Amino acid sequence: MKYPDITLGRVEAVWNKLGGEHGVQRFLSGELDLVEVKPQFERNEHGHILISITGLTLTGEQEINRLTDAGFRISDWAKSCLISKKKDGYDKCHRLEEGRQYQLGIVPGKEVEQNRTTAELRKYAAGFGYAQPLAGVVLRIRETVSDKMMEEMGFWYIAALHDPITDSYCVPVALGAYWSGGGRWVSAGQDGPDNQWGDDGAFAFVVPAS
């Protein structure tokens, strides 16, 4: 037998998949083609969704104008981070390199079942060789990933665990892309090494070039 490992059960499964006798006849006569079904989202060997973005070196104020002109919504908390003039502000520390291609690995929060702190999530991501991102990746994620895509991924938000930016109330925060019925949001959440995150979101990290 040419294929010794094939069982009758597998043959029957293929037969049924083709639509039974009629489907098999159509396939053999060339009336029916097989088409490879590609996954909706690219994933790496760890099962993490990969997102590719292109860096822009816009200031925080320019980013606000760019996103709002395109119909995105930015929370006041996020705006205060983007226009911050402090030493840990967006303009000084978090702009991406113009034209650089970044590949991001999206780590679901639910993969870390306990002690889901910022520090532990970073440690977990480092185990895959991922690097800590800049806040600027969130703005490109928001433009790249639609609310529908985020919903299909199973996430309410994708945050970046970058070095925190101190907002206008002197609270350290991290930026994230959020979806809801109220619009396509860029928002921010209080952050710090011991900050606890829920399991309904995901976290973007940089996948170093091989």
Secondary structure, DSSP 8 states (H G I E B T S, - for coil): ---TT--HHHHHHHHHHTTHHHHHHHHHTTSS-------SS-B-TTS-EEEEEE-----HHHHHHHHHHTT-EE-HHHHHHHT--STTSHHHHT---TT-EEEEEEEEGGGS-S--BHHHHHHHHHTTT-B---THHHHHHHHHS-HHHHHHHT-SEEEE--S-EE-TTS-EEEEEEEEETTEEEEEEEE--TT-B--SS-EEEEE----
